[in-house]
């Protein structure tokens, strides 16, 4: 099997990994060797991204993972210089602009991380690639390797998989939550804050959870997410619904409802971008979010019914509590108010507010406006 065939195999095995900021879609083109994804970056730019593993061999026996040790599964490996060479050929041909590079764990976390770093260094130093690079941090990597990854990559990530040690033991009993998974994320924040770090270039950091594989609650997931946002500078948490894999210990477990994934993302953004606390989330008695309503609307129904917010005097914090108003439209409302009062829903619609969602929870000049504008 030649290098290109192995790359195609490794790339096709990447569907368990999270996409970039707003998701990835495979580009439909016979000219694309392997799987190329149209990824939206944290800055909003969309680029074609190669997502691949360096190896699908793995020595760990995580109960949910298709790559777990001992599972009957066709595996393959690329050397760092092979992968770098193929990627640069694709890059020069205009097929890809960036790389998302992960790996199975083979020979320990430090050895595997060295191979990922070698690949990145070849790209940056030998091939002078200056484009987007997302590097995974391996469980068990040391602090110096984390620093090197941050120097080479635009984004680094490490999958926590579960919200705490107890839940991780159900998914991956031979992984150490604090020592192997959480500690490298702590190092990332320490390094970014260090006086020795170049403040002009700080790579973003992300993590991923497997949702539903360990019977964890949404409260557990969002509590850990909140800690990562507030204390460790996390840019993005990904929530991957559990899917049973044949010939694994969890093969008979039911898959996670995709609606749960959607609600977790909505709640995560409320915490990250809207100033909501975990305690404000509308959890049920089991600590889970409602499936039939987005969490912001559920909160508004419980807290704003009969207490509408006057848009002409509300703070940004209050504006962000209103369904249909996001960070950009809240800022736009504040800017408009510096010149004149807001008098009608048409003004709100022009700046991106969804009037049909906001209407039950707002006042304009002391009155609840009627919704009669045309949306076409």
C-alpha positions as CSV (number, residue, x, y, z in Angstrom):
1,X,0.0,0.0,0.0
2,X,1.5,3.4,-1.0
3,X,1.6,6.5,1.1
4,X,-1.5,8.1,-0.6
5,X,-3.6,5.0,0.0
6,X,-2.6,4.9,3.6
7,X,-3.5,8.6,4.0
8,X,-6.9,7.9,2.5
9,X,-7.4,5.1,5.0
10,X,-6.3,7.2,8.0
11,X,-8.4,10.2,6.9
12,X,-11.5,8.1,6.5
13,X,-11.0,6.9,10.1
14,X,-11.2,10.4,11.5
15,X,-15.0,10.8,11.8
16,X,-14.7,10.2,15.5
17,X,-12.8,13.5,15.9
18,X,-14.5,16.9,16.3
19,X,-14.7,19.3,13.4
20,X,-13.4,22.9,13.7
21,X,-15.3,25.8,15.0
22,X,-18.6,25.4,13.2
23,X,-18.3,22.0,11.7
24,X,-16.7,20.3,8.7
25,X,-18.2,19.0,5.4
26,X,-16.4,16.6,3.1
27,X,-15.7,18.2,-0.2
28,X,-17.2,16.2,-3.1
29,X,-14.5,16.1,-5.7
30,X,-12.8,13.2,-7.4
31,X,-9.6,15.3,-7.4
32,X,-9.4,15.2,-3.7
33,X,-7.0,12.5,-2.4
34,X,-8.5,11.3,0.9
35,X,-11.1,13.2,2.9
36,X,-10.9,17.0,2.8
37,X,-13.3,19.0,5.0
38,X,-14.6,22.5,4.5
39,X,-13.9,23.8,8.0
40,X,-15.0,27.2,9.4
41,X,-12.1,28.5,11.5
42,X,-12.5,30.4,14.8
43,X,-12.1,33.7,12.9
44,X,-15.0,32.8,10.7
45,X,-13.0,32.0,7.6
46,X,-13.8,28.8,5.7
47,X,-10.9,26.7,4.4
48,X,-10.4,23.2,3.0
49,X,-8.8,21.1,5.8
50,X,-7.1,17.7,5.7
51,X,-8.1,15.8,8.8
52,X,-6.0,12.7,9.4
53,X,-4.3,10.4,11.9
54,X,-0.6,9.7,11.9
55,X,-1.4,6.1,12.9
56,X,-4.6,4.2,13.7
57,X,-2.6,1.7,15.9
58,X,-3.3,2.3,19.5
59,X,-2.1,0.6,22.7
60,X,-5.1,1.8,24.9
61,X,-8.3,-0.2,25.4
62,X,-10.9,2.6,25.7
63,X,-14.2,0.9,25.9
64,X,-16.0,3.0,23.2
65,X,-13.2,3.5,20.7
66,X,-12.9,1.8,17.3
67,X,-9.1,1.9,17.6
68,X,-8.9,0.2,21.0
69,X,-6.1,-2.3,21.4
70,X,-7.1,-5.9,20.6
71,X,-10.0,-5.0,18.3
72,X,-10.0,-6.6,14.9
73,X,-9.5,-3.6,12.8
74,X,-7.3,-2.7,9.8
75,X,-4.6,-0.3,10.9
76,X,-2.0,1.7,9.1
77,X,0.7,4.3,9.8
78,X,2.5,7.2,8.0
79,X,5.9,8.5,8.9
80,X,6.2,12.2,9.7
81,X,8.1,13.0,6.5
82,X,5.6,11.0,4.4
83,X,2.6,12.8,5.7
84,X,4.3,16.2,5.4
85,X,5.2,15.5,1.8
86,X,1.7,14.4,0.8
87,X,0.1,17.3,2.6
88,X,2.4,19.9,0.9
89,X,1.6,18.3,-2.5
90,X,-2.1,18.7,-1.8
91,X,-1.5,22.3,-0.5
92,X,0.5,23.3,-3.6
93,X,-2.3,21.9,-5.8
94,X,-4.8,24.1,-4.0
95,X,-6.7,21.1,-2.6
96,X,-6.1,21.9,1.1
97,X,-5.2,25.0,3.1
98,X,-4.8,23.5,6.6
99,X,-4.2,20.3,8.5
100,X,-5.8,18.7,11.6
101,X,-3.4,16.1,12.8
102,X,-4.2,13.5,15.4
103,X,-3.0,9.9,16.2
104,X,-3.6,6.7,17.9
105,X,-1.3,6.1,21.0
106,X,1.6,3.9,20.0
107,X,4.7,3.5,22.2
108,X,3.4,5.9,24.9
109,X,2.2,9.4,25.0
110,X,5.7,11.0,24.8
111,X,6.8,9.0,21.8
112,X,3.6,9.5,19.9
113,X,3.7,13.3,20.7
114,X,7.3,13.4,19.3
115,X,6.1,12.0,16.0
116,X,3.3,14.6,15.8
117,X,5.8,17.3,16.6
118,X,8.2,16.0,14.1
119,X,5.5,16.2,11.4
120,X,4.6,19.8,12.3
121,X,8.3,20.8,12.5
122,X,8.9,19.4,9.0
123,X,6.0,21.3,7.7
124,X,7.0,24.6,9.3
125,X,10.8,24.4,8.9
126,X,11.5,22.3,5.8
127,X,8.5,23.2,3.7
128,X,7.9,26.7,5.2
129,X,4.2,26.0,5.6
130,X,2.6,29.0,7.3
131,X,-1.1,28.0,7.1
132,X,-3.5,26.6,9.6
133,X,-2.3,23.7,11.7
134,X,-4.3,22.0,14.5
135,X,-2.3,19.5,16.6
136,X,-3.6,17.0,19.1
137,X,-1.9,16.7,22.5
138,X,-1.5,13.1,23.5
139,X,-2.4,11.7,26.9
140,X,0.9,11.6,28.9
141,X,2.7,14.2,26.9
142,X,5.1,16.3,29.0
143,X,5.1,20.1,29.5
144,X,8.0,20.8,27.1
145,X,6.1,18.9,24.3
146,X,3.0,20.9,25.0
147,X,5.1,24.1,24.7
148,X,6.5,22.9,21.4
149,X,3.0,22.1,20.1
150,X,1.9,25.6,20.9
151,X,4.9,27.1,19.1
152,X,4.1,25.1,16.0
153,X,0.2,25.1,15.9
154,X,-2.6,27.6,15.5
155,X,-4.8,25.4,17.7
156,X,-4.0,22.6,20.1
157,X,-6.5,20.2,21.7
158,X,-6.7,17.2,24.0
159,X,-9.9,15.1,24.4
160,X,-11.0,14.9,28.0
161,X,-13.7,12.4,26.9
162,X,-15.5,12.6,30.2
163,X,-16.3,15.4,32.7
164,X,-14.5,13.8,35.7
165,X,-12.5,10.8,36.9
166,X,-15.5,8.8,37.8
167,X,-17.1,9.0,34.4
168,X,-13.8,8.5,32.6
169,X,-13.3,5.2,34.4
170,X,-16.4,3.9,32.6
171,X,-15.2,4.9,29.2
172,X,-11.5,4.5,29.5
173,X,-10.5,2.7,32.7
174,X,-6.8,2.9,32.1
175,X,-6.6,6.6,31.5
176,X,-5.9,9.1,34.3
177,X,-8.2,12.1,34.1
178,X,-6.2,14.6,36.1
179,X,-2.6,13.5,35.3
180,X,-2.9,12.5,31.7
181,X,-5.8,14.6,30.3
182,X,-6.5,17.7,32.4
183,X,-2.9,18.5,33.3
184,X,-1.8,19.3,29.8
185,X,-4.7,21.7,29.4
186,X,-3.5,23.4,32.6
187,X,0.0,23.6,31.2
188,X,-1.4,25.3,28.0
189,X,-2.8,28.1,30.1
190,X,0.3,28.4,32.2
191,X,2.5,28.7,29.2
192,X,0.2,31.2,27.5
193,X,0.4,33.4,30.6
194,X,4.1,33.0,31.1
195,X,6.3,36.1,30.6
196,X,8.5,34.0,28.4
197,X,5.7,33.4,25.9
198,X,5.3,35.6,22.8
199,X,2.1,37.4,23.5
200,X,1.5,38.3,19.9
201,X,0.8,34.6,19.0
202,X,-1.3,32.4,21.3
203,X,-2.8,29.3,19.9
204,X,-6.4,28.5,20.7
205,X,-7.2,25.4,22.7
206,X,-10.2,23.0,22.5
207,X,-11.4,19.7,24.0
208,X,-14.0,17.0,23.3
209,X,-16.4,15.0,25.4
210,X,-18.1,11.7,24.5
211,X,-21.7,12.4,25.4
212,X,-23.8,9.6,26.8
213,X,-21.2,6.9,27.0
214,X,-20.8,7.0,30.7
215,X,-24.3,8.0,31.9
216,X,-23.0,11.4,32.8
217,X,-25.5,14.3,33.2
218,X,-25.5,17.6,31.3
219,X,-24.8,19.3,34.5
220,X,-21.6,17.4,34.9
221,X,-20.5,18.2,31.3
222,X,-21.4,21.8,31.5
223,X,-19.8,22.3,35.0
224,X,-16.5,21.0,33.6
225,X,-16.9,23.1,30.4
226,X,-17.5,26.2,32.5
227,X,-14.3,25.5,34.5
228,X,-12.3,25.1,31.3
229,X,-13.7,28.4,29.9
230,X,-13.2,30.4,33.0
231,X,-9.9,29.0,34.4
232,X,-8.0,27.5,31.5
233,X,-8.9,29.8,28.6
234,X,-10.6,27.1,26.5
235,X,-12.0,28.4,23.2
236,X,-14.3,25.6,22.3
237,X,-15.8,22.4,23.9
238,X,-17.0,19.8,21.5
239,X,-19.7,17.3,22.3
240,X,-19.6,14.0,20.4
241,X,-22.6,11.8,20.8
242,X,-21.8,8.3,21.8
243,X,-22.2,5.7,19.0
244,X,-21.8,2.0,19.7
245,X,-18.9,0.3,17.9
246,X,-19.0,-3.4,17.1
247,X,-16.5,-5.6,19.0
248,X,-16.1,-3.1,21.9
249,X,-17.3,-3.5,25.5
250,X,-20.0,-0.8,24.9
251,X,-21.3,-2.3,21.6
252,X,-24.7,-3.0,23.0
253,X,-25.2,0.4,24.6
254,X,-27.8,2.7,22.8
255,X,-26.5,5.7,20.8
256,X,-27.0,9.1,22.2
257,X,-29.9,11.3,20.9
258,X,-28.5,13.9,18.6
259,X,-30.9,16.5,20.1
260,X,-28.9,16.2,23.4
261,X,-25.8,17.2,21.5
262,X,-27.6,20.3,20.1
263,X,-28.8,21.4,23.5
264,X,-25.3,21.0,25.0
265,X,-23.8,23.2,22.3
266,X,-26.5,25.9,22.9
267,X,-25.9,25.9,26.6
268,X,-22.1,25.9,26.1
269,X,-22.4,29.1,24.0
270,X,-24.7,30.7,26.6
271,X,-21.9,30.2,29.1
272,X,-19.1,31.2,26.9
273,X,-20.6,34.1,25.0
274,X,-23.7,35.3,26.8
275,X,-22.7,35.5,30.4
276,X,-24.9,32.8,31.7
277,X,-23.8,30.7,34.6
278,X,-24.2,26.9,34.9
279,X,-26.6,27.5,37.8
280,X,-28.9,29.4,35.4
281,X,-29.3,26.5,33.0
282,X,-32.8,24.9,33.1
283,X,-31.8,21.4,34.3
284,X,-34.3,18.8,35.3
285,X,-34.0,16.8,38.6
286,X,-31.5,14.5,36.9
287,X,-29.3,17.4,35.9
288,X,-30.2,17.3,32.2
289,X,-31.4,20.0,29.8
290,X,-34.9,19.9,28.3
291,X,-34.9,18.3,24.8
292,X,-38.0,20.1,23.5
293,X,-36.7,23.7,23.9
294,X,-33.4,25.5,23.6
295,X,-32.0,26.4,27.1
296,X,-32.2,30.2,26.5
297,X,-35.9,30.1,25.7
298,X,-36.5,27.8,28.6
299,X,-34.7,30.3,30.9
300,X,-36.7,33.2,29.5
301,X,-40.0,31.5,29.9
302,X,-39.2,30.9,33.6
303,X,-37.6,34.3,34.3
304,X,-38.9,36.9,31.9
305,X,-42.6,36.1,31.6
306,X,-44.4,39.1,33.1
307,X,-41.0,40.8,33.5
308,X,-40.1,42.1,29.9
309,X,-36.9,44.0,29.4
310,X,-37.0,47.6,28.3
311,X,-34.5,47.6,25.4
312,X,-33.9,51.4,25.6
313,X,-32.3,51.2,29.0
314,X,-31.2,47.5,29.4
315,X,-27.5,46.7,30.0
316,X,-25.7,44.3,27.6
317,X,-26.0,41.6,30.2
318,X,-29.8,42.0,30.3
319,X,-30.0,42.2,26.5
320,X,-28.2,38.9,26.1
321,X,-30.9,37.2,28.2
322,X,-33.5,37.9,25.6
323,X,-34.2,35.2,23.0
324,X,-33.4,36.4,19.5
325,X,-30.7,38.7,20.7
326,X,-27.1,37.7,20.4
327,X,-23.7,39.3,21.2
328,X,-23.5,41.3,17.9
329,X,-27.1,42.5,18.0
330,X,-26.8,43.4,21.7
331,X,-23.8,45.6,20.8
332,X,-25.6,47.1,17.9
333,X,-28.6,48.0,20.2
334,X,-26.2,49.8,22.6
335,X,-24.6,51.7,19.7
336,X,-28.0,52.8,18.3
337,X,-29.1,54.0,21.7
338,X,-26.2,56.5,21.8
339,X,-27.9,58.4,18.9
340,X,-31.6,57.8,19.5
341,X,-34.2,55.6,21.1
342,X,-35.3,52.4,19.4
343,X,-38.9,52.8,18.5
344,X,-40.0,49.8,16.4
345,X,-39.2,46.2,15.6
346,X,-38.0,47.0,12.1
347,X,-35.0,48.7,13.6
348,X,-34.2,45.5,15.5
349,X,-34.7,43.3,12.5
350,X,-32.2,45.3,10.5
351,X,-29.4,44.7,13.1
352,X,-30.0,40.9,13.3
353,X,-32.6,40.6,16.1
354,X,-35.2,37.9,15.6
355,X,-38.4,39.8,16.5
356,X,-40.6,36.7,16.6
357,X,-38.4,35.2,19.4
358,X,-37.8,38.5,21.2
359,X,-41.3,39.9,21.2
360,X,-42.8,38.2,24.3
361,X,-39.8,39.4,26.5
362,X,-39.2,43.0,25.5
363,X,-40.6,46.5,25.8
364,X,-40.0,49.6,23.6
365,X,-40.5,52.8,25.4
366,X,-42.6,51.1,28.1
367,X,-44.8,49.2,25.7
368,X,-44.8,45.7,24.3
369,X,-44.5,46.1,20.5
370,X,-46.8,44.4,18.1
371,X,-45.2,42.2,15.5
372,X,-46.6,43.3,12.1
373,X,-43.5,43.8,9.9
374,X,-42.9,41.9,6.7
375,X,-39.8,39.7,6.8
376,X,-39.3,39.5,3.0
